[in-house]
Amino acid sequence: MSRPQLIPGPDHPITVAPADARVVVRAGERVLADTTDALALQESTYPVVYYVPLADVDQSLLQRTEHSTYCPYKGDASYYSVVTPEETLDNAVWSYEEPYAAVAPIAKRVAFYTNKLEVTVVSGG
């Protein structure tokens, strides 16, 4: 079954730009990610989402899941749970491993659900 692929435009704008900030992500007291190389993705009227290079994430805390979703603007998203000795946060992290061309810079990066993880953004890195 074919899924629609939509191009961002005036009715649904998407921008991807360097965040110019330090982004720190915590699962409880554990630092999951810490980077000054995040990208800020602004999609339509949604809150900004920070995409962090996988290299700046403590991958030992990530466990890939079978969960996936589809966005007609970005493509197929795969998910990770965050597993610490204290808890498991199911499908708290996602990645567009092969995103559509309009958002190609977010490849090899991950984003975080702010209702499951603490995402701190300090302007100016």
Long-range contacts (C-beta under 8 A, 24 or more apart in sequence): 3-70, 3-72, 4-72, 5-72, 5-75, 5-100, 6-72, 6-73, 7-73, 7-102, 8-43, 8-73, 8-102, 8-103, 12-43, 12-44, 12-73, 13-42, 13-43, 13-44, 14-41, 14-42, 14-43, 14-44, 14-73, 14-74, 14-102, 14-103, 15-41, 15-42, 16-40, 16-41, 16-51, 16-103, 16-105, 16-106, 17-42, 19-50, 19-121, 20-123, 20-124, 20-125, 21-50, 21-121, 21-122, 21-123, 21-124, 21-125, 22-121, 22-122, 22-124, 22-125, 23-50, 23-52, 23-119, 23-120, 23-121, 24-119, 24-120, 24-122, 25-52, 25-57, 25-112, 25-117, 25-118, 25-119, 25-120, 26-117, 26-118, 26-120, 27-61, 27-82, 27-84, 27-87, 27-89, 27-92, 27-117, 27-118, 28-84, 28-86, 28-87, 30-58, 30-61, 30-84, 31-58, 32-57, 32-58, 32-61, 32-82, 32-93, 32-112, 32-117, 33-57, 33-58, 33-110, 33-112, 36-125, 39-105, 39-106, 39-109, 41-103, 41-106, 41-111, 43-73, 47-114, 49-111, 50-111, 50-112, 50-119, 50-121, 51-105, 51-106, 51-109, 51-110, 51-111, 52-109, 52-110, 52-111, 52-112, 53-108, 53-109, 54-95, 54-108, 54-109, 54-110, 57-93, 57-110, 62-93, 63-88, 65-90, 65-91, 67-91, 69-94, 71-96, 73-100, 73-102, 73-103, 74-99, 74-100, 74-102, 74-103, 74-106, 75-99, 75-100, 75-103, 80-110, 82-116, 82-117, 89-116, 89-117, 92-116, 92-117, 93-117
